[in-house]
Amino acid sequence: MCSKKKIIFATTNEGKMKEIRMIMEGLDIELLSLKDAGISVDIKEDGKTFEENAVIKARTICELTGEMVLADDSGLEVDYMDKAPGVLSARYLGEETPYHMKNQAILDNLKEAVGQERSARFVCVIAAAFPDGKILTTRGTIEGLIGFEEKGTNGFGYDPLLYVPEYGMTTGEMESELKNQISHRGKALRLMKEKLGYEDFDN
């Protein structure tokens, strides 16, 4: 009997890893976080796009371990702020700054914005790096509006800010099953599944 294929997901973010495991449930792999794999490395994410940063992370860990590696780079684009914080979402106002403060800063920036001026989206790019040097990438987005206050305690990060009109709630108010179905990360991971040829992903 063959052992499960091991794939490392290049993140130490426990909230993100929880989502990834739920989205990828049923896939016949052993999915390890950097912590699970005992890897501690400082990766310089100096790309100008989500794609560049995702590839940097995946390739770095792949070269370090010799294993297939998945990585994501994701963030919030607020049109009123020229698509900031964008690729700097995790580092916006400093990596150690609580998200409640980051969210409040965005709300303050948009205090004069109304209607479609508050348009925004979550973007996620998944990169897969293979030991033979091959790289694959996929992208997923979820469109919405920045609300007028934080709402919801589910998810993490900027989830309480992005209001999705079709569902009448923020992603922070969504149950995990719904969020994973429509989220930027869920879309990008399912597209990657198709590229990798895993047919049993949704079973």
Buried (B, 14 or more C-beta within 10 A) or exposed (E): EEEEBEBBBBBEBEEBBBBBEEBBEEBEBEBBBBEEBEBEEEBEBEBEEBBBBBBBBBBBBBEBBEBBBBBBBBBBBBBBBEBBBBBEBBBBBEEEEEBEEBBBBBBEBBEEBEEEEBBBBBBBBBBBBBEEEEBBBBBBBBBBBBBBEBBBEBBBBBBBBBBBEEBEBBBBBBEBEBBBEBBBBBBBBBBBBEEBEBEEBEE
